[in-house]
Amino acid sequence: MRQGEDLIASVHTALGDSQLTQFQRDLSQRIGEQRTRMVIIDVAALDVVDSFAANILGACGSIARLRGAELTVVGIQPDMALAMVEVGLNTDPARTDLDLEDGLAHARLTTSPSRQR
């Protein structure tokens, strides 16, 4: 979903490894095509994020940065956050926010030359 210069992607169901890889490719392409400045990935509907998914989210953050955008992951559930910490998973370099509302608030505060028109 597009909102101004922002791209919001909601993950509603658990994705397999090949689907996550395709998601990563699609996201990279859309950032350039749509001149995106902020990408928000909402994972609130997910109960589990495995190491592959966490690595993909982190890689999406790196890809977004290389393509001129910032990436924020929102909606990580409390149990999922605890499990990720216990096994040493993180989404670096992607930023995280509590929920979509906080992610959108951060997007509004982000200052870039194109947002200061």
A tleap script that builds the chain and sets N, CA, C and O, in Angstrom:
source leaprc.protein.ff14SB
mol = sequence {
  NMET ARG GLN GLY GLU ASP LEU ILE ALA SER
  VAL HIE THR ALA LEU GLY ASP SER GLN LEU
  THR GLN PHE GLN ARG ASP LEU SER GLN ARG
  ILE GLY GLU GLN ARG THR ARG MET VAL ILE
  ILE ASP VAL ALA ALA LEU ASP VAL VAL ASP
  SER PHE ALA ALA ASN ILE LEU GLY ALA CYS
  GLY SER ILE ALA ARG LEU ARG GLY ALA GLU
  LEU THR VAL VAL GLY ILE GLN PRO ASP MET
  ALA LEU ALA MET VAL GLU VAL GLY LEU ASN
  THR ASP PRO ALA ARG THR ASP LEU ASP LEU
  GLU ASP GLY LEU ALA HIE ALA ARG LEU THR
  THR SER PRO SER ARG GLN CARG
}
set mol.1.N position { 0.849 -1.170 0.000 }
set mol.1.CA position { 0.000 0.000 0.000 }
set mol.1.C position { 0.894 1.232 0.000 }
set mol.1.O position { 1.874 1.291 0.742 }
set mol.2.N position { 0.569 2.185 -0.804 }
set mol.2.CA position { 1.357 3.405 -0.939 }
set mol.2.C position { 0.661 4.541 -0.213 }
set mol.2.O position { -0.557 4.691 -0.316 }
set mol.3.N position { 1.431 5.350 0.526 }
set mol.3.CA position { 0.900 6.533 1.194 }
set mol.3.C position { 1.932 7.646 1.017 }
set mol.3.O position { 2.901 7.718 1.773 }
set mol.4.N position { 1.731 8.515 0.024 }
set mol.4.CA position { 2.709 9.550 -0.276 }
set mol.4.C position { 4.007 8.908 -0.754 }
set mol.4.O position { 4.013 8.123 -1.702 }
set mol.5.N position { 5.114 9.255 -0.082 }
set mol.5.CA position { 6.415 8.669 -0.416 }
set mol.5.C position { 6.696 7.412 0.397 }
set mol.5.O position { 7.801 6.872 0.348 }
set mol.6.N position { 5.704 6.949 1.140 }
set mol.6.CA position { 5.870 5.789 2.008 }
set mol.6.C position { 5.215 4.555 1.397 }
set mol.6.O position { 4.207 4.646 0.696 }
set mol.7.N position { 5.809 3.411 1.678 }
set mol.7.CA position { 5.288 2.127 1.225 }
set mol.7.C position { 5.025 1.286 2.457 }
set mol.7.O position { 5.923 1.087 3.275 }
set mol.8.N position { 3.802 0.788 2.601 }
set mol.8.CA position { 3.425 -0.025 3.750 }
set mol.8.C position { 3.106 -1.431 3.262 }
set mol.8.O position { 2.259 -1.628 2.390 }
set mol.9.N position { 3.805 -2.407 3.844 }
set mol.9.CA position { 3.586 -3.808 3.490 }
set mol.9.C position { 3.155 -4.552 4.740 }
set mol.9.O position { 3.901 -4.590 5.719 }
set mol.10.N position { 1.980 -5.140 4.730 }
set mol.10.CA position { 1.494 -5.937 5.849 }
set mol.10.C position { 1.641 -7.406 5.511 }
set mol.10.O position { 1.194 -7.861 4.459 }
set mol.11.N position { 2.270 -8.143 6.410 }
set mol.11.CA position { 2.422 -9.582 6.237 }
set mol.11.C position { 1.325 -10.228 7.080 }
set mol.11.O position { 1.375 -10.198 8.309 }
set mol.12.N position { 0.326 -10.818 6.399 }
set mol.12.CA position { -0.860 -11.340 7.088 }
set mol.12.C position { -0.747 -12.808 7.475 }
set mol.12.O position { -1.451 -13.273 8.372 }
set mol.13.N position { 0.131 -13.535 6.804 }
set mol.13.CA position { 0.296 -14.957 7.107 }
set mol.13.C position { 1.783 -15.292 7.096 }
set mol.13.O position { 2.599 -14.571 6.523 }
set mol.14.N position { 2.108 -16.393 7.738 }
set mol.14.CA position { 3.498 -16.852 7.717 }
set mol.14.C position { 3.895 -17.148 6.279 }
set mol.14.O position { 3.143 -17.775 5.532 }
set mol.15.N position { 5.076 -16.693 5.901 }
set mol.15.CA position { 5.570 -16.903 4.541 }
set mol.15.C position { 6.692 -17.925 4.569 }
set mol.15.O position { 7.509 -17.943 5.490 }
set mol.16.N position { 6.723 -18.774 3.553 }
set mol.16.CA position { 7.805 -19.731 3.408 }
set mol.16.C position { 9.065 -19.025 2.940 }
set mol.16.O position { 9.026 -17.847 2.582 }
set mol.17.N position { 10.175 -19.733 2.941 }
set mol.17.CA position { 11.454 -19.139 2.565 }
set mol.17.C position { 11.431 -18.575 1.154 }
set mol.17.O position { 11.939 -17.476 0.931 }
set mol.18.N position { 10.860 -19.289 0.199 }
set mol.18.CA position { 10.821 -18.794 -1.181 }
set mol.18.C position { 9.909 -17.563 -1.286 }
set mol.18.O position { 10.193 -16.648 -2.059 }
set mol.19.N position { 8.826 -17.539 -0.521 }
set mol.19.CA position { 7.932 -16.375 -0.527 }
set mol.19.C position { 8.615 -15.158 0.093 }
set mol.19.O position { 8.444 -14.037 -0.385 }
set mol.20.N position { 9.391 -15.379 1.161 }
set mol.20.CA position { 10.131 -14.283 1.782 }
set mol.20.C position { 11.183 -13.718 0.835 }
set mol.20.O position { 11.379 -12.505 0.768 }
set mol.21.N position { 11.853 -14.598 0.107 }
set mol.21.CA position { 12.851 -14.163 -0.858 }
set mol.21.C position { 12.193 -13.347 -1.968 }
set mol.21.O position { 12.741 -12.335 -2.403 }
set mol.22.N position { 11.027 -13.783 -2.424 }
set mol.22.CA position { 10.297 -13.030 -3.455 }
set mol.22.C position { 9.818 -11.695 -2.905 }
set mol.22.O position { 9.865 -10.687 -3.612 }
set mol.23.N position { 9.356 -11.667 -1.652 }
set mol.23.CA position { 8.947 -10.426 -0.989 }
set mol.23.C position { 10.108 -9.433 -0.989 }
set mol.23.O position { 9.923 -8.251 -1.277 }
set mol.24.N position { 11.306 -9.922 -0.664 }
set mol.24.CA position { 12.501 -9.082 -0.635 }
set mol.24.C position { 12.784 -8.493 -2.020 }
set mol.24.O position { 13.061 -7.300 -2.142 }
set mol.25.N position { 12.715 -9.314 -3.043 }
set mol.25.CA position { 12.948 -8.836 -4.418 }
set mol.25.C position { 11.907 -7.797 -4.830 }
set mol.25.O position { 12.249 -6.748 -5.375 }
set mol.26.N position { 10.632 -8.096 -4.564 }
set mol.26.CA position { 9.553 -7.169 -4.920 }
set mol.26.C position { 9.715 -5.834 -4.204 }
set mol.26.O position { 9.528 -4.773 -4.800 }
set mol.27.N position { 10.064 -5.894 -2.922 }
set mol.27.CA position { 10.231 -4.681 -2.140 }
set mol.27.C position { 11.350 -3.819 -2.716 }
set mol.27.O position { 11.188 -2.608 -2.866 }
set mol.28.N position { 12.475 -4.433 -3.036 }
set mol.28.CA position { 13.600 -3.699 -3.605 }
set mol.28.C position { 13.204 -3.010 -4.908 }
set mol.28.O position { 13.561 -1.855 -5.141 }
set mol.29.N position { 12.476 -3.714 -5.741 }
set mol.29.CA position { 12.050 -3.148 -7.018 }
set mol.29.C position { 11.082 -1.990 -6.813 }
set mol.29.O position { 11.215 -0.957 -7.469 }
set mol.30.N position { 10.119 -2.141 -5.923 }
set mol.30.CA position { 9.113 -1.093 -5.716 }
set mol.30.C position { 9.698 0.163 -5.087 }
set mol.30.O position { 9.226 1.267 -5.358 }
set mol.31.N position { 10.716 0.008 -4.255 }
set mol.31.CA position { 11.348 1.189 -3.654 }
set mol.31.C position { 11.851 2.112 -4.756 }
set mol.31.O position { 11.643 3.324 -4.690 }
set mol.32.N position { 12.510 1.553 -5.765 }
set mol.32.CA position { 13.028 2.359 -6.866 }
set mol.32.C position { 11.947 2.863 -7.797 }
set mol.32.O position { 11.958 4.028 -8.194 }
set mol.33.N position { 11.017 1.999 -8.146 }
set mol.33.CA position { 9.959 2.377 -9.086 }
set mol.33.C position { 9.092 3.500 -8.539 }
set mol.33.O position { 8.689 4.397 -9.278 }
set mol.34.N position { 8.805 3.449 -7.241 }
set mol.34.CA position { 7.863 4.393 -6.651 }
set mol.34.C position { 8.550 5.514 -5.877 }
set mol.34.O position { 7.891 6.296 -5.193 }
set mol.35.N position { 9.891 5.590 -5.990 }
set mol.35.CA position { 10.660 6.638 -5.325 }
set mol.35.C position { 10.291 6.735 -3.838 }
set mol.35.O position { 9.987 7.808 -3.316 }
set mol.36.N position { 10.329 5.598 -3.199 }
set mol.36.CA position { 9.932 5.464 -1.800 }
set mol.36.C position { 11.013 6.013 -0.880 }
set mol.36.O position { 12.204 5.816 -1.120 }
set mol.37.N position { 10.591 6.703 0.174 }
set mol.37.CA position { 11.508 7.226 1.188 }
set mol.37.C position { 11.435 6.432 2.481 }
set mol.37.O position { 12.430 6.318 3.197 }
set mol.38.N position { 10.261 5.878 2.789 }
set mol.38.CA position { 10.071 5.112 4.026 }
set mol.38.C position { 9.288 3.858 3.698 }
set mol.38.O position { 8.250 3.918 3.039 }
set mol.39.N position { 9.791 2.715 4.161 }
set mol.39.CA position { 9.104 1.436 4.016 }
set mol.39.C position { 8.730 0.977 5.412 }
set mol.39.O position { 9.569 0.954 6.313 }
set mol.40.N position { 7.474 0.615 5.588 }
set mol.40.CA position { 7.010 0.070 6.863 }
set mol.40.C position { 6.498 -1.331 6.599 }
set mol.40.O position { 5.596 -1.526 5.784 }
set mol.41.N position { 7.076 -2.313 7.291 }
set mol.41.CA position { 6.615 -3.700 7.184 }
set mol.41.C position { 5.918 -4.044 8.487 }
set mol.41.O position { 6.533 -4.038 9.553 }
set mol.42.N position { 4.627 -4.343 8.392 }
set mol.42.CA position { 3.805 -4.675 9.554 }
set mol.42.C position { 3.722 -6.192 9.696 }
set mol.42.O position { 3.166 -6.878 8.838 }
set mol.43.N position { 4.285 -6.706 10.795 }
set mol.43.CA position { 4.289 -8.153 11.044 }
set mol.43.C position { 3.386 -8.524 12.225 }
set mol.43.O position { 3.550 -9.589 12.819 }
set mol.44.N position { 2.439 -7.653 12.564 }
set mol.44.CA position { 1.577 -7.867 13.735 }
set mol.44.C position { 0.778 -9.166 13.658 }
set mol.44.O position { 0.442 -9.744 14.691 }
set mol.45.N position { 0.473 -9.627 12.456 }
set mol.45.CA position { -0.340 -10.839 12.315 }
set mol.45.C position { 0.483 -12.114 12.495 }
set mol.45.O position { -0.080 -13.205 12.573 }
set mol.46.N position { 1.805 -11.988 12.561 }
set mol.46.CA position { 2.656 -13.171 12.671 }
set mol.46.C position { 2.871 -13.568 14.120 }
set mol.46.O position { 3.061 -12.719 14.991 }
set mol.47.N position { 2.840 -14.869 14.364 }
set mol.47.CA position { 3.112 -15.404 15.697 }
set mol.47.C position { 4.578 -15.773 15.861 }
set mol.47.O position { 5.097 -15.791 16.977 }
set mol.48.N position { 5.248 -16.070 14.744 }
set mol.48.CA position { 6.615 -16.573 14.785 }
set mol.48.C position { 7.443 -15.899 13.697 }
set mol.48.O position { 6.989 -15.732 12.565 }
set mol.49.N position { 8.662 -15.517 14.058 }
set mol.49.CA position { 9.647 -15.081 13.075 }
set mol.49.C position { 10.873 -15.945 13.301 }
set mol.49.O position { 11.511 -15.863 14.350 }
set mol.50.N position { 11.207 -16.779 12.312 }
set mol.50.CA position { 12.379 -17.648 12.460 }
set mol.50.C position { 13.634 -16.897 12.031 }
set mol.50.O position { 13.565 -15.736 11.628 }
set mol.51.N position { 14.763 -17.556 12.119 }
set mol.51.CA position { 16.032 -16.895 11.816 }
set mol.51.C position { 16.089 -16.439 10.360 }
set mol.51.O position { 16.627 -15.370 10.070 }
set mol.52.N position { 15.542 -17.232 9.448 }
set mol.52.CA position { 15.559 -16.842 8.043 }
set mol.52.C position { 14.735 -15.571 7.836 }
set mol.52.O position { 15.172 -14.649 7.147 }
set mol.53.N position { 13.540 -15.527 8.437 }
set mol.53.CA position { 12.676 -14.346 8.305 }
set mol.53.C position { 13.332 -13.112 8.925 }
set mol.53.O position { 13.274 -12.028 8.345 }
set mol.54.N position { 13.954 -13.265 10.092 }
set mol.54.CA position { 14.646 -12.139 10.725 }
set mol.54.C position { 15.796 -11.648 9.846 }
set mol.54.O position { 16.012 -10.444 9.713 }
set mol.55.N position { 16.526 -12.582 9.250 }
set mol.55.CA position { 17.622 -12.196 8.354 }
set mol.55.C position { 17.105 -11.489 7.104 }
set mol.55.O position { 17.721 -10.538 6.625 }
set mol.56.N position { 15.985 -11.950 6.582 }
set mol.56.CA position { 15.378 -11.301 5.409 }
set mol.56.C position { 14.953 -9.878 5.771 }
set mol.56.O position { 15.181 -8.950 4.995 }
set mol.57.N position { 14.337 -9.697 6.943 }
set mol.57.CA position { 13.926 -8.349 7.363 }
set mol.57.C position { 15.137 -7.438 7.510 }
set mol.57.O position { 15.104 -6.279 7.096 }
set mol.58.N position { 16.202 -7.965 8.099 }
set mol.58.CA position { 17.428 -7.183 8.207 }
set mol.58.C position { 18.006 -6.835 6.845 }
set mol.58.O position { 18.442 -5.708 6.613 }
set mol.59.N position { 18.005 -7.816 5.944 }
set mol.59.CA position { 18.498 -7.571 4.587 }
set mol.59.C position { 17.632 -6.547 3.860 }
set mol.59.O position { 18.140 -5.726 3.096 }
set mol.60.N position { 16.333 -6.600 4.097 }
set mol.60.CA position { 15.435 -5.597 3.500 }
set mol.60.C position { 15.808 -4.199 3.986 }
set mol.60.O position { 15.741 -3.234 3.224 }
set mol.61.N position { 16.205 -4.092 5.266 }
set mol.61.CA position { 16.654 -2.809 5.802 }
set mol.61.C position { 17.889 -2.309 5.081 }
set mol.61.O position { 17.979 -1.128 4.745 }
set mol.62.N position { 18.847 -3.202 4.840 }
set mol.62.CA position { 20.068 -2.827 4.114 }
set mol.62.C position { 19.754 -2.454 2.674 }
set mol.62.O position { 20.275 -1.467 2.156 }
set mol.63.N position { 18.908 -3.238 2.031 }
set mol.63.CA position { 18.523 -2.961 0.642 }
set mol.63.C position { 17.821 -1.614 0.556 }
set mol.63.O position { 18.121 -0.806 -0.323 }
set mol.64.N position { 16.882 -1.372 1.474 }
set mol.64.CA position { 16.154 -0.096 1.471 }
set mol.64.C position { 17.130 1.069 1.602 }
set mol.64.O position { 17.024 2.061 0.880 }
set mol.65.N position { 18.078 0.946 2.524 }
set mol.65.CA position { 19.050 2.016 2.737 }
set mol.65.C position { 19.883 2.250 1.473 }
set mol.65.O position { 20.133 3.395 1.096 }
set mol.66.N position { 20.308 1.178 0.827 }
set mol.66.CA position { 21.080 1.312 -0.407 }
set mol.66.C position { 20.253 1.914 -1.536 }
set mol.66.O position { 20.800 2.522 -2.457 }
set mol.67.N position { 18.937 1.746 -1.466 }
set mol.67.CA position { 18.042 2.297 -2.488 }
set mol.67.C position { 17.513 3.671 -2.098 }
set mol.67.O position { 16.667 4.225 -2.800 }
set mol.68.N position { 18.007 4.243 -0.967 }
set mol.68.CA position { 17.628 5.601 -0.579 }
set mol.68.C position { 16.408 5.695 0.301 }
set mol.68.O position { 15.812 6.766 0.413 }
set mol.69.N position { 16.015 4.595 0.934 }
set mol.69.CA position { 14.834 4.596 1.794 }
set mol.69.C position { 15.216 4.087 3.181 }
set mol.69.O position { 16.271 3.482 3.370 }
set mol.70.N position { 14.354 4.341 4.126 }
set mol.70.CA position { 14.511 3.819 5.480 }
set mol.70.C position { 13.451 2.738 5.672 }
set mol.70.O position { 12.346 2.854 5.143 }
set mol.71.N position { 13.778 1.692 6.421 }
set mol.71.CA position { 12.833 0.613 6.652 }
set mol.71.C position { 12.542 0.491 8.140 }
set mol.71.O position { 13.453 0.496 8.967 }
set mol.72.N position { 11.259 0.382 8.468 }
set mol.72.CA position { 10.822 0.182 9.843 }
set mol.72.C position { 9.943 -1.061 9.893 }
set mol.72.O position { 9.025 -1.211 9.086 }
set mol.73.N position { 10.222 -1.946 10.834 }
set mol.73.CA position { 9.392 -3.127 11.068 }
set mol.73.C position { 8.521 -2.815 12.273 }
set mol.73.O position { 9.024 -2.397 13.316 }
set mol.74.N position { 7.217 -3.017 12.131 }
set mol.74.CA position { 6.290 -2.728 13.231 }
set mol.74.C position { 5.473 -3.971 13.566 }
set mol.74.O position { 5.314 -4.870 12.741 }
set mol.75.N position { 4.965 -4.003 14.785 }
set mol.75.CA position { 4.022 -5.040 15.182 }
set mol.75.C position { 4.630 -6.329 15.685 }
set mol.75.O position { 3.947 -7.353 15.709 }
set mol.76.N position { 5.898 -6.317 16.091 }
set mol.76.CA position { 6.487 -7.542 16.630 }
set mol.76.C position { 5.806 -7.845 17.961 }
set mol.76.O position { 5.847 -7.036 18.888 }
set mol.77.N position { 5.183 -9.009 18.044 }
set mol.77.CA position { 4.431 -9.407 19.227 }
set mol.77.C position { 5.372 -9.655 20.412 }
set mol.77.O position { 6.525 -10.032 20.206 }
set mol.78.N position { 4.896 -9.450 21.660 }
set mol.78.CA position { 5.755 -9.605 22.840 }
set mol.78.C position { 6.442 -10.969 22.934 }
set mol.78.O position { 7.641 -11.044 23.203 }
set mol.79.N position { 5.689 -12.037 22.716 }
set mol.79.CA position { 6.284 -13.378 22.788 }
set mol.79.C position { 7.325 -13.580 21.692 }
set mol.79.O position { 8.356 -14.217 21.911 }
set mol.80.N position { 7.047 -13.033 20.515 }
set mol.80.CA position { 7.978 -13.155 19.410 }
set mol.80.C position { 9.255 -12.365 19.723 }
set mol.80.O position { 10.355 -12.842 19.444 }
set mol.81.N position { 9.123 -11.172 20.295 }
set mol.81.CA position { 10.299 -10.371 20.649 }
set mol.81.C position { 11.160 -11.111 21.672 }
set mol.81.O position { 12.384 -11.144 21.552 }
set mol.82.N position { 10.522 -11.700 22.668 }
set mol.82.CA position { 11.249 -12.448 23.695 }
set mol.82.C position { 11.997 -13.631 23.074 }
set mol.82.O position { 13.173 -13.850 23.366 }
set mol.83.N position { 11.317 -14.380 22.229 }
set mol.83.CA position { 11.951 -15.533 21.591 }
set mol.83.C position { 13.108 -15.096 20.695 }
set mol.83.O position { 14.146 -15.756 20.663 }
set mol.84.N position { 12.940 -13.991 19.967 }
set mol.84.CA position { 14.005 -13.499 19.097 }
set mol.84.C position { 15.242 -13.120 19.912 }
set mol.84.O position { 16.367 -13.404 19.502 }
set mol.85.N position { 15.038 -12.484 21.056 }
set mol.85.CA position { 16.161 -12.099 21.911 }
set mol.85.C position { 16.847 -13.333 22.486 }
set mol.85.O position { 18.075 -13.404 22.542 }
set mol.86.N position { 16.042 -14.307 22.914 }
set mol.86.CA position { 16.609 -15.514 23.526 }
set mol.86.C position { 17.490 -16.299 22.561 }
set mol.86.O position { 18.463 -16.923 22.985 }
set mol.87.N position { 17.164 -16.277 21.272 }
set mol.87.CA position { 17.976 -17.026 20.311 }
set mol.87.C position { 18.927 -16.123 19.525 }
set mol.87.O position { 19.580 -16.579 18.586 }
set mol.88.N position { 19.007 -14.865 19.897 }
set mol.88.CA position { 19.975 -13.956 19.293 }
set mol.88.C position { 19.594 -13.410 17.932 }
set mol.88.O position { 20.473 -13.020 17.163 }
set mol.89.N position { 18.303 -13.370 17.608 }
set mol.89.CA position { 17.859 -12.828 16.324 }
set mol.89.C position { 17.543 -11.349 16.468 }
set mol.89.O position { 17.063 -10.905 17.511 }
set mol.90.N position { 17.813 -10.599 15.425 }
set mol.90.CA position { 17.370 -9.211 15.392 }
set mol.90.C position { 17.131 -8.810 13.947 }
set mol.90.O position { 17.418 -9.575 13.025 }
set mol.91.N position { 16.612 -7.621 13.756 }
set mol.91.CA position { 16.288 -7.150 12.412 }
set mol.91.C position { 17.234 -6.047 11.959 }
set mol.91.O position { 16.923 -5.307 11.026 }
set mol.92.N position { 18.398 -5.929 12.620 }
set mol.92.CA position { 19.350 -4.879 12.226 }
set mol.92.C position { 19.680 -5.013 10.753 }
set mol.92.O position { 19.859 -6.133 10.275 }
set mol.93.N position { 19.764 -3.934 10.027 }
set mol.93.CA position { 19.727 -2.543 10.416 }
set mol.93.C position { 18.338 -1.905 10.327 }
set mol.93.O position { 18.219 -0.682 10.400 }
set mol.94.N position { 17.303 -2.705 10.173 }
set mol.94.CA position { 15.952 -2.149 10.112 }
set mol.94.C position { 15.575 -1.561 11.464 }
set mol.94.O position { 15.904 -2.120 12.510 }
set mol.95.N position { 14.893 -0.449 11.432 }
set mol.95.CA position { 14.368 0.186 12.646 }
set mol.95.C position { 13.104 -0.561 13.045 }
set mol.95.O position { 12.450 -1.156 12.190 }
set mol.96.N position { 12.750 -0.544 14.313 }
set mol.96.CA position { 11.495 -1.159 14.759 }
set mol.96.C position { 10.671 -0.129 15.530 }
set mol.96.O position { 11.211 0.765 16.182 }
set mol.97.N position { 9.363 -0.277 15.438 }
set mol.97.CA position { 8.419 0.514 16.222 }
set mol.97.C position { 7.353 -0.427 16.742 }
set mol.97.O position { 7.164 -1.527 16.223 }
set mol.98.N position { 6.664 0.018 17.765 }
set mol.98.CA position { 5.668 -0.817 18.431 }
set mol.98.C position { 4.553 -1.250 17.480 }
set mol.98.O position { 4.221 -2.433 17.403 }
set mol.99.N position { 3.978 -0.290 16.759 }
set mol.99.CA position { 2.850 -0.610 15.893 }
set mol.99.C position { 2.843 0.304 14.673 }
set mol.99.O position { 3.694 1.182 14.533 }
set mol.100.N position { 1.879 0.084 13.802 }
set mol.100.CA position { 1.798 0.846 12.563 }
set mol.100.C position { 1.642 2.340 12.837 }
set mol.100.O position { 2.227 3.162 12.132 }
set mol.101.N position { 0.870 2.691 13.839 }
set mol.101.CA position { 0.676 4.098 14.194 }
set mol.101.C position { 2.011 4.766 14.531 }
set mol.101.O position { 2.287 5.872 14.064 }
set mol.102.N position { 2.834 4.101 15.336 }
set mol.102.CA position { 4.149 4.647 15.677 }
set mol.102.C position { 5.052 4.714 14.448 }
set mol.102.O position { 5.801 5.676 14.282 }
set mol.103.N position { 4.986 3.702 13.591 }
set mol.103.CA position { 5.779 3.703 12.367 }
set mol.103.C position { 5.407 4.862 11.458 }
set mol.103.O position { 6.282 5.505 10.879 }
set mol.104.N position { 4.106 5.133 11.328 }
set mol.104.CA position { 3.653 6.253 10.503 }
set mol.104.C position { 4.045 7.585 11.128 }
set mol.104.O position { 4.395 8.525 10.415 }
set mol.105.N position { 3.989 7.672 12.463 }
set mol.105.CA position { 4.406 8.901 13.142 }
set mol.105.C position { 5.886 9.162 12.880 }
set mol.105.O position { 6.284 10.299 12.624 }
set mol.106.N position { 6.695 8.113 12.945 }
set mol.106.CA position { 8.123 8.262 12.652 }
set mol.106.C position { 8.330 8.704 11.207 }
set mol.106.O position { 9.185 9.544 10.927 }
set mol.107.N position { 7.555 8.143 10.298 }
set mol.107.CA position { 7.675 8.516 8.887 }
set mol.107.C position { 7.367 10.000 8.696 }
set mol.107.O position { 8.026 10.669 7.900 }
set mol.108.N position { 6.380 10.517 9.413 }
set mol.108.CA position { 6.038 11.937 9.312 }
set mol.108.C position { 7.158 12.818 9.860 }
set mol.108.O position { 7.372 13.927 9.370 }
set mol.109.N position { 7.869 12.331 10.868 }
set mol.109.CA position { 8.944 13.113 11.476 }
set mol.109.C position { 10.249 13.027 10.716 }
set mol.109.O position { 11.123 13.880 10.873 }
set mol.110.N position { 10.386 11.994 9.887 }
set mol.110.CA position { 11.627 11.821 9.140 }
set mol.110.C position { 11.804 12.997 8.206 }
set mol.110.O position { 10.913 13.335 7.428 }
set mol.111.N position { 12.954 13.606 8.294 }
set mol.111.CA position { 13.214 14.746 7.434 }
set mol.111.C position { 14.204 14.343 6.360 }
set mol.111.O position { 15.291 13.838 6.642 }
set mol.112.N position { 13.808 14.576 5.148 }
set mol.112.CA position { 14.688 14.382 4.001 }
set mol.112.C position { 14.404 15.532 3.054 }
set mol.112.O position { 13.360 16.174 3.162 }
set mol.113.N position { 15.302 15.802 2.139 }
set mol.113.CA position { 15.072 16.921 1.216 }
set mol.113.C position { 13.715 16.847 0.508 }
set mol.113.O position { 13.061 17.871 0.312 }
set mol.114.N position { 13.295 15.640 0.126 }
set mol.114.CA position { 12.029 15.526 -0.594 }
set mol.114.C position { 10.829 15.740 0.315 }
set mol.114.O position { 9.752 16.085 -0.171 }
set mol.115.N position { 10.983 15.543 1.628 }
set mol.115.CA position { 9.883 15.771 2.549 }
set mol.115.C position { 9.798 17.219 2.999 }
set mol.115.O position { 8.804 17.610 3.612 }
set mol.116.N position { 10.813 18.028 2.713 }
set mol.116.CA position { 10.828 19.398 3.172 }
set mol.116.C position { 10.378 20.365 2.078 }
set mol.116.O position { 10.779 21.529 2.094 }
set mol.117.N position { 9.580 19.925 1.154 }
set mol.117.CA position { 9.113 20.779 0.064 }
set mol.117.C position { 8.241 21.892 0.591 }
set mol.117.O position { 7.754 22.715 -0.185 }
savepdb mol mol.pdb
quit
